[in-house]
């Protein structure tokens, strides 16, 4: 069982580990000793701070412009 860091909440740990497990499944190089299970390897990387969350962007995503109705 991999213990999450004390200063990281459980939700952040699970989401970050899941995203990293997908990367490992696609062929990324592990940053810790590889476990037979990708999820465990991903959790170990997050717990050891080998993988960090990307910072949030300062600019909000612009909403798409409404599509004008075509008039015949």
N, C-alpha and C positions, 0 to 999 in steps of 0.2 A: 504494500500500500504506500502510495506516494503522499507525503504531507505537503499541503500548500503552505506558502510563506505566511507568516502571522499578519503581515500588513496588507495582504491581498484578500479581498472578499471571495467567497466561494463561487459566486456567479462569474466573476472575472476570470478566475482560475479555470473553470470548466469551459467557458467560451474560448479563451485563448488556447487551451490545450486541444480543444476540438479543431480549431482552425489550423493549428500546427500539425495535428495528426493528418489532416487532409493534405497539407504540403508534403509531409513525409511519404504518404501513400503515392503521391504523384512523382516522387523521385528525389526530393531534396535531401541533402546530406545531413544526417543526424549530428548534433553537436555534443552528445553524450554517448556513453556506451549503449549500443543498440539492444533493446529488449525484443523478444519474439513478437510482442504486441506493439503496434504503432502507437496506440493510445497511451501506453505506459511510458514509452520513450518520450512522447510529447509532454506528458505530465512531468517527467523528470527534468526536461529542458526548461519548462516554465518554473518549476520549483527551484532550480539552480540559477535562475535569472539569465539563462543562455538565450532566451527568447523573450522579447518585451513587446507590449502593445504599441502600435503606431500612434503618435500623438494626433489628437483630433484637429481637423482643419479649422482655421479661424474664419474662413468664409463659408456662409451657408450655401447649400446647393440651390441654385435658382430653379424656380418652378417652370415647367414647360408652358409655352404660350398656348392659349386656347386655339383650337383649330376653328377657322371660320367656316360656317356652313356654306356649302356650295349651292348657288342659286341657279336654277335652269331657266 
